[in-house]
């Protein structure tokens, strides 16, 4: 199967959608309050055949002019995906291709079984410290967030740690991290999946200390414990295995193009879970990287934070990735986007059989967004 020939791209529009989280989300190890609102830049691609596609994209008007007048098969082909010169439009083109052949993206990727995709709550941040005053707010805000996640139906939780990097002195900060990990494990019970994310806020030595003190919390993976370094990552993973721990080492969200240095860490055995961000890395590059995932027996878990749309892209990808881990959910609502085809059951996302990504835009909302500053059309 391939995309039809002769469908010409005639117009491209771009605007930004705004999402709203249920609450204000606090700090991570390095950055202050993440807030309640998110912004997804979106591009729509129109054709002379009456079919259009849309998705997350930071493409510029100049890049869009290079797409106008080209046919879909010139910029996108199956099974490979978007051709390299047009990767700025990767996600909109996957949606367009799916709509053109009337298939969901996961089937274009080679997936056959639309099983529910396990997901986790990525919103458990450092809410116990006021970033402006450094005042200790206690564990109640964090435990309230965990309770909200449980009530929503999550069976997996990722917890921000690394308070000693910026928000507390190193020793008491590490002690609070350990306290939080133990408190959350007790609250969610032994069967839920628990992950921790250091956002590079530890040193290799302090990361080992966290695992020594909190490893009994059955930590599924430790994300970004310290800045990526081949020798340090390999040594840390070897240390975990030497202590009999099953905790996985997750990393890669900051590598937009899967650079060679990070892939060298993967091939050396320094990473268990690869996390390129789906928005910045893209579906096509992720599809290519699956060969490396298979060769290295690692897992794929694309990073998703600050986006309402990306969780749906990742869920589609998951159905074509045999070594997929879990979808990170940044829970929010986004006016103008109909995502009702996707479902939620027992902590997992169900994926629709609708063409493309199975998402639709409210035309009135979109037209209003096109009148806002920063929107454009060519």
Number of C-alpha atoms within 10 A of each C-alpha: 8 15 20 13 10 13 20 19 20 18 18 21 18 27 24 21 21 16 22 19 18 13 13 13 19 23 22 26 22 15 12 16 16 15 14 15 18 20 15 21 16 21 28 22 23 20 20 14 12 9 14 22 24 26 27 27 23 18 17 14 16 9 14 20 15 11 23 17 14 16 18 22 18 16 19 23 18 14 14 15 23 27 15 12 11 17 22 21 27 28 29 24 28 30 25 28 31 24 21 21 15 13 18 23 27 28 19 24 22 14 17 11 10 17 12 19 22 22 24 23 26 23 25 25 22 26 24 21 20 16 17 9 8 12 12 13 12 12 17 11 17 22 18 13 19 22 16 14 22 18 9 14 17 24 20 24 26 24 24 25 31 31 27 21 20 17 24 18 11 16 12 12 18 23 16 20 24 21 14 21 25 17 15 20 19 11 14 19 11 11 10 17 19 24 24 23 24 24 22 21 22 24 16 16 11 18 20 17 16 19 19 13 16 18 19 12 18 20 20 21 20 24 26 23 26 21 16 18 14 19 11 17 24 17 15 19 19 15 13 18 13 10 10 9 17 15 18 21 22 25 32 25 21 16 17 15 15 19 10 10 12 21 19 14 20 24 16 14 19 26 29 21 25 26 23 25 24 24 25 21 22 24 26 21 21 22 17 12 16 19 11 14 22 14 9 15 15 22 22 26 26 30 25 23 16 19 23 24 26 25 23 20 28 25 28 28 27 26 23 21 22 13 17 23 18 21 28 24 26 23 20 18 18 19 13 17 18 14 18 10 14 18 12 16 12 12 19 21 22 19 23 19 17 16 20 30 32 23 21 16 14 11 11 9 13 18 11 10 18 16 11 11 9 10 16 16 15 13
